[in-house]
Amino acid sequence: MQVQPFARLYAKRHGRIYLFMEPMDSKANPDIELAKEYSDDGATWHPLPDGISVIGSRYALVLDAIQPRDVEIGIEPTFRIPLWIFMNI
């Protein structure tokens, strides 16, 4: 499943999306090559804007802002994504 349809639906219903990421040490040693183009649909390609770097992945997240924070979040058993969300995208 692609992330974009899920994120758009959630943002439409709830406004904001919060992305939580955890730093990690990677043992990967990939060949690093900067991407030069991007595509919204996999068919039409555009040059990456100046100042944008995409390295080491076929996919990228496009964010308005990154605001580092030290927070604790609880992932209780009640934190579930209803199946109907996936079926209605």
C-alpha positions in Angstrom: 0.0 0.0 0.0 1.2 3.5 -0.8 1.5 6.0 2.0 0.2 9.0 0.1 -3.5 7.9 -0.2 -3.5 7.0 3.5 -1.9 10.2 4.6 -4.2 12.4 2.4 -7.3 10.7 3.8 -6.1 11.1 7.4 -5.1 14.8 6.8 -8.5 15.5 5.2 -10.3 14.0 8.2 -8.0 15.1 11.1 -5.9 18.0 9.8 -2.4 17.2 10.8 -0.1 14.3 10.5 2.7 13.8 13.0 5.6 11.6 12.0 7.7 10.1 14.7 11.1 8.7 13.8 13.8 7.1 15.9 17.5 7.5 15.1 19.3 4.3 14.5 22.8 3.0 13.6 22.7 1.3 10.2 25.2 -1.4 9.3 24.2 -1.0 5.6 27.0 0.0 3.2 25.1 0.9 0.0 26.4 2.7 -3.0 25.4 6.2 -2.4 24.2 8.2 -5.4 22.2 11.4 -5.2 18.8 11.4 -6.9 18.5 13.9 -9.7 14.8 13.6 -10.5 11.5 12.9 -8.8 8.1 11.7 -10.0 4.6 11.9 -8.4 3.2 9.2 -10.6 6.1 7.1 -11.8 5.6 8.3 -15.4 6.5 12.0 -15.5 9.8 13.0 -14.0 11.0 16.4 -12.8 14.4 17.7 -11.6 14.8 17.9 -7.9 14.6 21.6 -6.6 17.8 23.2 -5.5 18.7 22.4 -1.9 16.9 19.0 -1.9 19.0 15.9 -1.3 17.6 12.4 -1.7 20.0 9.6 -1.0 19.8 5.8 -0.8 16.1 5.1 -1.3 13.6 4.6 -4.0 11.0 6.5 -2.0 11.2 9.8 0.0 8.9 11.7 2.3 8.2 15.3 1.5 7.7 17.3 4.7 6.9 21.0 5.3 9.1 21.1 8.3 11.1 18.9 10.7 10.8 19.9 14.3 13.1 17.6 16.4 11.6 16.8 19.9 12.4 14.5 22.7 9.0 12.9 23.5 7.6 9.8 24.9 4.6 8.3 23.2 2.5 5.4 24.5 1.5 2.7 22.1 -1.2 1.0 24.1 -3.2 -2.0 22.7 -6.0 0.5 21.9 -3.8 2.2 19.3 -5.1 0.5 16.2 -5.8 1.6 12.6 -9.2 0.3 11.6 -9.2 -2.0 8.6 -12.0 0.0 6.9 -9.4 2.9 6.4 -7.3 0.6 4.2 -10.4 -0.8 2.3 -11.8 2.6 1.5 -8.6 4.1 -0.1 
